[in-house]
Amino acid sequence: MTENLAEAPLRDDMLPEEDDSPDAVPVPASLVPHLDQTAILLDIDGTLLDLVPTPREVWVPPGLSKTLNRLLDRTSGAIALVSGRSLNDIDLIFAPEQFPAVGGHGAEIRLSQDNEAVATLAPPMEKELKRRLAAIAKLSPGILLEDKGYSLALHYRLAPHAEKAIYAAVSLIRADLPNAPIEVMPGKCVCEIKHSGFSKATAVRELMTHEPFKGRRPLFVGDDVTDESVFAIMPDLGGLAFSVGRRAKGVAGHFDDPGDVRAWLAHLLDDEKAAMESWSYFT
């Protein structure tokens, strides 16, 4: 955390690597999961739901909540949303439905659909640090500030020209506070800052030690840089990772867009032959 501005990577240097070679992500039909032995883990923005100009404009397409509830039944509850959003925000998006979930990039876990208890795996970000980071939003009109409690996100989809200025300002704060336990996570038109020491991956590891997820084969679908920590641990858990919109390193297959993910999930509820046909088509 001691890098100065000159040493800080530019946004382009922080983009994930992709592998476009034809044999990079072979997906045989045998990867169609048996739902009674599988845990389905799904990122939200850019994976289940289409990306939109601002975080508050997301919407749940007709039929998706019904599909998720049916998958909950078929997997005996072993389906979870894995998001950078807080659990409260996730519940607002899918209201009146409530699903098992990992929220806040791994800061929160809810194990079951009807369980009000939430395991908190991280402290909220310090107020003074959050105040300094929040001030970056004043650099340009169109930068949207999102306070997630455990992290703070600066969205610049409406102000793409401000990208380098945002990362430069964050680097200056990190240089001024070298001991601050923070991690900068670049994403799709967003710069997000959270406490270090936890991630989606640490939370997924914890999730998989509890019923009804324990002993099942996890399948994780994600789209962004923040999902790569989960991609990386799937082999350790005997699971498989799939990316959306790009062929990310280390995944078993990819979907073109969230619509394909939603269609695949719906087809998993069909008979085995239909599921295998849909899997072969979408990967």
ChimeraX attribute file (.defattr): number of C-alpha atoms within 10 A of each C-alpha:
attribute: neighborCount
match mode: 1-to-1
recipient: residues
	/A:1	14
	/A:2	14
	/A:3	14
	/A:4	16
	/A:5	17
	/A:6	10
	/A:7	9
	/A:8	17
	/A:9	14
	/A:10	14
	/A:11	15
	/A:12	9
	/A:13	9
	/A:14	12
	/A:15	13
	/A:16	15
	/A:17	12
	/A:18	12
	/A:19	14
	/A:20	12
	/A:21	8
	/A:22	7
	/A:23	8
	/A:24	16
	/A:25	19
	/A:26	12
	/A:27	17
	/A:28	13
	/A:29	15
	/A:30	9
	/A:31	14
	/A:32	17
	/A:33	19
	/A:34	13
	/A:35	19
	/A:36	14
	/A:37	15
	/A:38	22
	/A:39	28
	/A:40	24
	/A:41	23
	/A:42	23
	/A:43	25
	/A:44	21
	/A:45	20
	/A:46	18
	/A:47	24
	/A:48	24
	/A:49	19
	/A:50	15
	/A:51	17
	/A:52	13
	/A:53	12
	/A:54	15
	/A:55	14
	/A:56	10
	/A:57	9
	/A:58	15
	/A:59	13
	/A:60	13
	/A:61	12
	/A:62	8
	/A:63	10
	/A:64	17
	/A:65	17
	/A:66	12
	/A:67	18
	/A:68	20
	/A:69	17
	/A:70	16
	/A:71	21
	/A:72	21
	/A:73	14
	/A:74	17
	/A:75	20
	/A:76	17
	/A:77	22
	/A:78	28
	/A:79	28
	/A:80	26
	/A:81	23
	/A:82	31
	/A:83	26
	/A:84	28
	/A:85	26
	/A:86	23
	/A:87	25
	/A:88	12
	/A:89	16
	/A:90	22
	/A:91	15
	/A:92	12
	/A:93	16
	/A:94	14
	/A:95	12
	/A:96	8
	/A:97	15
	/A:98	21
	/A:99	24
	/A:100	22
	/A:101	29
	/A:102	31
	/A:103	27
	/A:104	31
	/A:105	26
	/A:106	26
	/A:107	30
	/A:108	24
	/A:109	26
	/A:110	22
	/A:111	25
	/A:112	20
	/A:113	17
	/A:114	11
	/A:115	11
	/A:116	10
	/A:117	10
	/A:118	16
	/A:119	13
	/A:120	15
	/A:121	18
	/A:122	18
	/A:123	11
	/A:124	16
	/A:125	20
	/A:126	13
	/A:127	10
	/A:128	9
	/A:129	14
	/A:130	18
	/A:131	12
	/A:132	13
	/A:133	21
	/A:134	17
	/A:135	11
	/A:136	19
	/A:137	20
	/A:138	12
	/A:139	12
	/A:140	16
	/A:141	11
	/A:142	17
	/A:143	24
	/A:144	21
	/A:145	21
	/A:146	18
	/A:147	16
	/A:148	21
	/A:149	17
	/A:150	24
	/A:151	25
	/A:152	22
	/A:153	24
	/A:154	23
	/A:155	26
	/A:156	24
	/A:157	18
	/A:158	15
	/A:159	14
	/A:160	14
	/A:161	12
	/A:162	18
	/A:163	19
	/A:164	13
	/A:165	13
	/A:166	23
	/A:167	22
	/A:168	19
	/A:169	17
	/A:170	21
	/A:171	22
	/A:172	16
	/A:173	17
	/A:174	24
	/A:175	17
	/A:176	14
	/A:177	14
	/A:178	14
	/A:179	10
	/A:180	16
	/A:181	13
	/A:182	18
	/A:183	17
	/A:184	18
	/A:185	14
	/A:186	21
	/A:187	19
	/A:188	14
	/A:189	16
	/A:190	19
	/A:191	20
	/A:192	24
	/A:193	20
	/A:194	26
	/A:195	21
	/A:196	12
	/A:197	13
	/A:198	16
	/A:199	24
	/A:200	25
	/A:201	21
	/A:202	17
	/A:203	24
	/A:204	25
	/A:205	15
	/A:206	15
	/A:207	21
	/A:208	19
	/A:209	12
	/A:210	11
	/A:211	14
	/A:212	18
	/A:213	24
	/A:214	16
	/A:215	15
	/A:216	21
	/A:217	21
	/A:218	25
	/A:219	22
	/A:220	24
	/A:221	27
	/A:222	31
	/A:223	27
	/A:224	20
	/A:225	17
	/A:226	21
	/A:227	24
	/A:228	20
	/A:229	14
	/A:230	23
	/A:231	26
	/A:232	16
	/A:233	18
	/A:234	21
	/A:235	14
	/A:236	9
	/A:237	16
	/A:238	12
	/A:239	18
	/A:240	22
	/A:241	25
	/A:242	24
	/A:243	26
	/A:244	23
	/A:245	15
	/A:246	19
	/A:247	22
	/A:248	26
	/A:249	20
	/A:250	20
	/A:251	24
	/A:252	21
	/A:253	24
	/A:254	24
	/A:255	23
	/A:256	15
	/A:257	20
	/A:258	21
	/A:259	17
	/A:260	19
	/A:261	23
	/A:262	18
	/A:263	15
	/A:264	20
	/A:265	21
	/A:266	19
	/A:267	19
	/A:268	22
	/A:269	15
	/A:270	12
	/A:271	9
	/A:272	14
	/A:273	12
	/A:274	12
	/A:275	20
	/A:276	20
	/A:277	14
	/A:278	21
	/A:279	24
	/A:280	14
	/A:281	12
	/A:282	16
	/A:283	18
